[in-house]
C-alpha cells in the first residue's frame, strides 16, 4: 500500500521539476547575459 501512496507524490514532483527546470535554465542564461554585459 505504501508504494501506491508514494507513486502519485513522485509523479507530482516529476511534473514540478519538468516545469521548474526550463525556468531555472532561463534565469541562469539571463544572469549570465547580465554579468557579461556589466563586467
C-alpha distance matrix in Angstrom:
0.0 3.8 5.4 5.3 6.4 8.8 10.3 12.3 13.6 14.9 16.4 18.1 19.5 20.7 22.5 24.0 25.2 26.7 28.6 29.7 30.8 33.8 34.8 34.9 36.9 39.3 39.8 40.4 43.0 44.6 45.0 46.5 49.0 49.9 50.5 52.5 54.5 55.4 55.9
3.8 0.0 3.8 5.4 5.0 6.2 8.8 10.9 11.3 12.5 14.7 16.2 17.0 18.5 20.6 21.7 22.7 24.5 26.4 27.1 28.2 31.4 32.3 32.1 34.3 36.7 37.0 37.5 40.2 41.8 42.0 43.5 46.1 47.0 47.4 49.5 51.6 52.3 52.7
5.4 3.8 0.0 3.8 5.4 5.1 6.3 9.4 10.3 10.4 12.4 14.7 15.4 16.2 18.6 20.0 20.8 22.2 24.5 25.4 26.2 29.3 30.5 30.3 32.2 34.8 35.4 35.7 38.2 40.1 40.4 41.7 44.3 45.4 45.8 47.7 49.9 50.8 51.2
5.3 5.4 3.8 0.0 3.8 5.5 5.5 7.5 9.6 10.4 11.4 13.5 15.1 15.9 17.6 19.4 20.7 21.8 23.8 25.2 26.2 29.0 30.2 30.5 32.4 34.7 35.4 36.2 38.5 40.2 40.8 42.3 44.6 45.7 46.4 48.3 50.3 51.3 51.9
6.4 5.0 5.4 3.8 0.0 3.8 5.7 6.4 7.4 9.4 10.9 12.0 13.5 15.2 16.7 17.8 19.5 21.0 22.6 23.6 25.1 28.0 28.8 29.0 31.3 33.4 33.8 34.7 37.3 38.7 39.2 40.9 43.2 44.0 44.8 46.9 48.7 49.6 50.3
8.8 6.2 5.1 5.5 3.8 0.0 3.8 5.7 5.4 6.4 8.8 10.2 10.8 12.4 14.5 15.5 16.6 18.4 20.3 21.0 22.2 25.3 26.1 26.1 28.3 30.6 31.0 31.6 34.3 35.8 36.2 37.7 40.2 41.1 41.7 43.7 45.7 46.5 47.1
10.3 8.8 6.3 5.5 5.7 3.8 0.0 3.8 5.4 5.1 6.2 8.7 9.9 10.5 12.4 14.2 15.3 16.4 18.5 19.8 20.7 23.6 24.9 25.1 27.0 29.3 30.1 30.7 33.1 34.8 35.5 36.9 39.1 40.3 41.1 42.9 44.9 46.0 46.6
12.3 10.9 9.4 7.5 6.4 5.7 3.8 0.0 3.8 5.4 5.0 6.2 8.7 9.7 10.6 12.3 14.2 15.2 16.7 18.2 19.8 22.3 23.3 24.0 26.0 27.9 28.7 29.8 32.1 33.5 34.4 36.0 38.1 39.1 40.2 42.1 43.7 44.8 45.8
13.6 11.3 10.3 9.6 7.4 5.4 5.4 3.8 0.0 3.8 5.4 5.1 6.2 8.6 9.9 10.5 12.3 14.1 15.4 16.3 17.9 20.9 21.4 21.7 24.1 26.1 26.5 27.5 30.1 31.3 31.9 33.7 35.9 36.7 37.6 39.7 41.4 42.3 43.2
14.9 12.5 10.4 10.4 9.4 6.4 5.1 5.4 3.8 0.0 3.8 5.4 5.1 6.1 8.6 9.7 10.4 12.1 14.2 15.0 15.9 19.0 20.1 20.1 22.1 24.5 25.1 25.7 28.2 29.8 30.4 31.9 34.2 35.3 36.0 37.9 39.8 40.9 41.5
16.4 14.7 12.4 11.4 10.9 8.8 6.2 5.0 5.4 3.8 0.0 3.8 5.5 5.0 6.3 8.6 9.9 10.5 12.5 14.2 15.2 17.7 19.1 19.8 21.5 23.5 24.6 25.6 27.6 29.2 30.3 31.7 33.7 35.0 36.0 37.8 39.5 40.8 41.7
18.1 16.2 14.7 13.5 12.0 10.2 8.7 6.2 5.1 5.4 3.8 0.0 3.8 5.4 5.1 6.2 8.7 9.8 10.7 12.2 14.1 16.5 17.2 18.1 20.3 21.9 22.7 24.0 26.3 27.5 28.4 30.3 32.1 33.1 34.3 36.3 37.8 38.9 40.0
19.5 17.0 15.4 15.1 13.5 10.8 9.9 8.7 6.2 5.1 5.5 3.8 0.0 3.8 5.4 4.9 6.1 8.5 9.8 10.2 11.7 14.8 15.3 15.5 17.9 19.9 20.4 21.3 23.9 25.2 25.8 27.5 29.7 30.7 31.6 33.6 35.3 36.3 37.2
20.7 18.5 16.2 15.9 15.2 12.4 10.5 9.7 8.6 6.1 5.0 5.4 3.8 0.0 3.8 5.4 5.1 6.1 8.6 9.8 10.3 13.1 14.6 15.0 16.6 18.8 19.9 20.6 22.7 24.5 25.5 26.8 28.8 30.2 31.1 32.8 34.6 36.0 36.8
22.5 20.6 18.6 17.6 16.7 14.5 12.4 10.6 9.9 8.6 6.3 5.1 5.4 3.8 0.0 3.8 5.5 5.0 6.3 8.6 10.0 11.9 13.2 14.5 16.2 17.7 19.0 20.4 22.2 23.5 24.9 26.5 28.1 29.4 30.8 32.5 33.9 35.4 36.6
24.0 21.7 20.0 19.4 17.8 15.5 14.2 12.3 10.5 9.7 8.6 6.2 4.9 5.4 3.8 0.0 3.8 5.4 5.2 6.0 8.4 10.8 11.0 12.0 14.4 15.9 16.5 18.0 20.3 21.3 22.3 24.3 26.0 26.9 28.3 30.2 31.6 32.8 34.0
25.2 22.7 20.8 20.7 19.5 16.6 15.3 14.2 12.3 10.4 9.9 8.7 6.1 5.1 5.5 3.8 0.0 3.8 5.3 5.0 5.7 8.8 9.8 9.9 11.9 14.1 14.9 15.7 17.9 19.5 20.4 21.9 23.9 25.1 26.1 27.9 29.7 30.9 31.8
26.7 24.5 22.2 21.8 21.0 18.4 16.4 15.2 14.1 12.1 10.5 9.8 8.5 6.1 5.0 5.4 3.8 0.0 3.8 5.7 5.6 7.4 9.4 10.5 11.5 13.3 15.1 16.1 17.6 19.3 20.8 22.0 23.6 25.3 26.6 27.9 29.5 31.2 32.3
28.6 26.4 24.5 23.8 22.6 20.3 18.5 16.7 15.4 14.2 12.5 10.7 9.8 8.6 6.3 5.2 5.3 3.8 0.0 3.8 5.8 6.4 7.2 9.3 10.9 11.8 13.2 15.1 16.6 17.6 19.3 21.0 22.3 23.6 25.3 26.9 28.0 29.6 31.1
29.7 27.1 25.4 25.2 23.6 21.0 19.8 18.2 16.3 15.0 14.2 12.2 10.2 9.8 8.6 6.0 5.0 5.7 3.8 0.0 3.8 5.7 5.1 6.2 8.7 9.9 10.5 12.2 14.3 15.3 16.4 18.3 20.0 21.0 22.4 24.3 25.6 26.9 28.2
30.8 28.2 26.2 26.2 25.1 22.2 20.7 19.8 17.9 15.9 15.2 14.1 11.7 10.3 10.0 8.4 5.7 5.6 5.8 3.8 0.0 3.9 5.4 5.2 6.3 8.7 10.0 10.5 12.4 14.2 15.4 16.6 18.5 20.0 21.1 22.6 24.3 25.9 26.8
33.8 31.4 29.3 29.0 28.0 25.3 23.6 22.3 20.9 19.0 17.7 16.5 14.8 13.1 11.9 10.8 8.8 7.4 6.4 5.7 3.9 0.0 3.8 5.5 5.1 6.1 8.6 9.7 10.5 12.2 14.2 15.3 16.5 18.3 19.9 21.0 22.4 24.3 25.6
34.8 32.3 30.5 30.2 28.8 26.1 24.9 23.3 21.4 20.1 19.1 17.2 15.3 14.6 13.2 11.0 9.8 9.4 7.2 5.1 5.4 3.8 0.0 3.8 5.4 5.1 6.1 8.5 9.9 10.4 12.2 14.2 15.3 16.4 18.2 19.9 20.9 22.4 24.0
34.9 32.1 30.3 30.5 29.0 26.1 25.1 24.0 21.7 20.1 19.8 18.1 15.5 15.0 14.5 12.0 9.9 10.5 9.3 6.2 5.2 5.5 3.8 0.0 3.8 5.5 5.1 6.0 8.6 9.8 10.5 12.2 14.2 15.2 16.3 18.2 19.8 21.0 22.1
36.9 34.3 32.2 32.4 31.3 28.3 27.0 26.0 24.1 22.1 21.5 20.3 17.9 16.6 16.2 14.4 11.9 11.5 10.9 8.7 6.3 5.1 5.4 3.8 0.0 3.8 5.5 5.0 6.2 8.5 9.9 10.5 12.3 14.2 15.3 16.4 18.2 20.0 20.9
39.3 36.7 34.8 34.7 33.4 30.6 29.3 27.9 26.1 24.5 23.5 21.9 19.9 18.8 17.7 15.9 14.1 13.3 11.8 9.9 8.7 6.1 5.1 5.5 3.8 0.0 3.8 5.4 5.2 6.1 8.6 9.9 10.6 12.3 14.3 15.4 16.4 18.4 19.9
39.8 37.0 35.4 35.4 33.8 31.0 30.1 28.7 26.5 25.1 24.6 22.7 20.4 19.9 19.0 16.5 14.9 15.1 13.2 10.5 10.0 8.6 6.1 5.1 5.5 3.8 0.0 3.8 5.5 5.0 6.1 8.6 9.8 10.4 12.2 14.1 15.1 16.4 17.9
40.4 37.5 35.7 36.2 34.7 31.6 30.7 29.8 27.5 25.7 25.6 24.0 21.3 20.6 20.4 18.0 15.7 16.1 15.1 12.2 10.5 9.7 8.5 6.0 5.0 5.4 3.8 0.0 3.8 5.4 5.2 6.2 8.7 9.9 10.6 12.3 14.2 15.5 16.2
43.0 40.2 38.2 38.5 37.3 34.3 33.1 32.1 30.1 28.2 27.6 26.3 23.9 22.7 22.2 20.3 17.9 17.6 16.6 14.3 12.4 10.5 9.9 8.6 6.2 5.2 5.5 3.8 0.0 3.8 5.5 5.1 6.2 8.7 9.9 10.5 12.2 14.3 15.3
44.6 41.8 40.1 40.2 38.7 35.8 34.8 33.5 31.3 29.8 29.2 27.5 25.2 24.5 23.5 21.3 19.5 19.3 17.6 15.3 14.2 12.2 10.4 9.8 8.5 6.1 5.0 5.4 3.8 0.0 3.8 5.4 5.1 6.2 8.6 9.9 10.5 12.3 14.1
45.0 42.0 40.4 40.8 39.2 36.2 35.5 34.4 31.9 30.4 30.3 28.4 25.8 25.5 24.9 22.3 20.4 20.8 19.3 16.4 15.4 14.2 12.2 10.5 9.9 8.6 6.1 5.2 5.5 3.8 0.0 3.8 5.4 5.0 6.1 8.5 9.7 10.5 11.8
46.5 43.5 41.7 42.3 40.9 37.7 36.9 36.0 33.7 31.9 31.7 30.3 27.5 26.8 26.5 24.3 21.9 22.0 21.0 18.3 16.6 15.3 14.2 12.2 10.5 9.9 8.6 6.2 5.1 5.4 3.8 0.0 3.8 5.4 5.1 6.1 8.4 10.0 10.4
49.0 46.1 44.3 44.6 43.2 40.2 39.1 38.1 35.9 34.2 33.7 32.1 29.7 28.8 28.1 26.0 23.9 23.6 22.3 20.0 18.5 16.5 15.3 14.2 12.3 10.6 9.8 8.7 6.2 5.1 5.4 3.8 0.0 3.8 5.5 5.2 6.0 8.6 10.0
49.9 47.0 45.4 45.7 44.0 41.1 40.3 39.1 36.7 35.3 35.0 33.1 30.7 30.2 29.4 26.9 25.1 25.3 23.6 21.0 20.0 18.3 16.4 15.2 14.2 12.3 10.4 9.9 8.7 6.2 5.0 5.4 3.8 0.0 3.8 5.5 5.0 6.1 8.4
50.5 47.4 45.8 46.4 44.8 41.7 41.1 40.2 37.6 36.0 36.0 34.3 31.6 31.1 30.8 28.3 26.1 26.6 25.3 22.4 21.1 19.9 18.2 16.3 15.3 14.3 12.2 10.6 9.9 8.6 6.1 5.1 5.5 3.8 0.0 3.8 5.4 5.3 5.8
52.5 49.5 47.7 48.3 46.9 43.7 42.9 42.1 39.7 37.9 37.8 36.3 33.6 32.8 32.5 30.2 27.9 27.9 26.9 24.3 22.6 21.0 19.9 18.2 16.4 15.4 14.1 12.3 10.5 9.9 8.5 6.1 5.2 5.5 3.8 0.0 3.8 5.7 5.5
54.5 51.6 49.9 50.3 48.7 45.7 44.9 43.7 41.4 39.8 39.5 37.8 35.3 34.6 33.9 31.6 29.7 29.5 28.0 25.6 24.3 22.4 20.9 19.8 18.2 16.4 15.1 14.2 12.2 10.5 9.7 8.4 6.0 5.0 5.4 3.8 0.0 3.8 5.8
55.4 52.3 50.8 51.3 49.6 46.5 46.0 44.8 42.3 40.9 40.8 38.9 36.3 36.0 35.4 32.8 30.9 31.2 29.6 26.9 25.9 24.3 22.4 21.0 20.0 18.4 16.4 15.5 14.3 12.3 10.5 10.0 8.6 6.1 5.3 5.7 3.8 0.0 3.8
55.9 52.7 51.2 51.9 50.3 47.1 46.6 45.8 43.2 41.5 41.7 40.0 37.2 36.8 36.6 34.0 31.8 32.3 31.1 28.2 26.8 25.6 24.0 22.1 20.9 19.9 17.9 16.2 15.3 14.1 11.8 10.4 10.0 8.4 5.8 5.5 5.8 3.8 0.0
